Amino acid sequence: MEIRIRTKNMELTDHLEKYIKNKLTKVEKFLPNLLAKQEKDEKKVEDAKARVNLEIEIEKITKGQNKGDVYRVEAQMFLPGASLRAEDVSTSPKEAVSEARYELQRQVKQYKDKQNTLQRKGERKAKKIREEGGA
């Protein structure tokens, strides 16, 4: 999984970059099972994992607040056949990244469940056709 980080109205420190990569690589643990169902060959699973891109944009909002800093984090994950997006606004960039991660995890799980449901539906349909044809 490739992670690209962009900033706006702020500077990206090494500490923040490490924090972001550490938090968002945890989303990757949900991908192997999902990609394995789409691609039967193990080599294809690794290729599919390499095609997964994650773009993070961290922005320090400078207008509209009375006091303190406000940060907006937008995360977009591009999977083979899908695009997931999460956004959060918080007073701390770390808190915003964590919340965006939880949202991405939720969406990956939801996408995975949807793929499982579609696969089961197709299998039921195929079984019904086989039973009708053989009877």
DANORKA-V65088 format. One record per backbone hydrogen bond with DSSP energy under -1.0 kcal/mol. CO is the residue of the C=O (numbers start at 1). NH is the residue of the N-H. E is the energy in kcal/mol with one decimal. If there is no record, write none. Layout:
# DANORKA-V65088
co | nh | e
CO | NH | E
CO | NH | E
This chain:
# DANORKA-V65088
co | nh | e
2 | 54 | -2.8
4 | 56 | -3.3
6 | 58 | -2.8
8 | 60 | -2.2
13 | 17 | -2.3
14 | 18 | -2.5
15 | 19 | -2.1
16 | 20 | -2.6
17 | 21 | -2.4
18 | 22 | -2.5
19 | 23 | -2.6
20 | 24 | -2.7
21 | 25 | -1.6
27 | 30 | -1.6
28 | 31 | -1.5
31 | 35 | -3.2
32 | 36 | -2.5
33 | 37 | -1.4
34 | 38 | -1.1
35 | 39 | -2.7
41 | 45 | -1.5
42 | 46 | -1.8
43 | 47 | -2.0
44 | 48 | -2.5
45 | 49 | -2.4
46 | 50 | -1.8
47 | 51 | -1.2
52 | 2 | -2.0
53 | 78 | -3.1
54 | 4 | -2.9
55 | 76 | -2.6
56 | 6 | -2.9
57 | 74 | -2.4
58 | 8 | -1.9
59 | 72 | -2.9
70 | 61 | -2.8
71 | 90 | -2.8
72 | 59 | -2.7
73 | 88 | -2.3
74 | 57 | -2.5
75 | 86 | -2.8
76 | 55 | -2.9
77 | 84 | -3.1
78 | 53 | -1.7
79 | 82 | -1.8
82 | 79 | -2.2
84 | 77 | -2.9
86 | 75 | -3.4
88 | 73 | -2.9
90 | 71 | -3.7
92 | 96 | -2.1
93 | 97 | -2.2
94 | 98 | -2.3
95 | 99 | -2.3
96 | 100 | -2.2
97 | 101 | -2.3
98 | 102 | -2.2
99 | 103 | -1.9
100 | 104 | -2.4
101 | 105 | -2.7
102 | 106 | -2.2
103 | 107 | -2.2
104 | 108 | -2.7
105 | 109 | -2.4
106 | 110 | -2.3
107 | 111 | -2.7
108 | 112 | -2.6
109 | 113 | -2.5
110 | 114 | -2.1
111 | 115 | -2.3
112 | 116 | -2.3
113 | 117 | -2.4
114 | 118 | -2.4
115 | 119 | -2.2
116 | 120 | -2.6
117 | 121 | -2.4
118 | 122 | -2.1
119 | 123 | -2.3
120 | 124 | -2.6
121 | 125 | -2.1
122 | 126 | -2.3
123 | 127 | -2.4
124 | 128 | -2.4
125 | 129 | -2.1
126 | 130 | -2.4
127 | 131 | -2.6
128 | 132 | -2.2
129 | 133 | -2.4
130 | 134 | -2.1
131 | 135 | -1.0
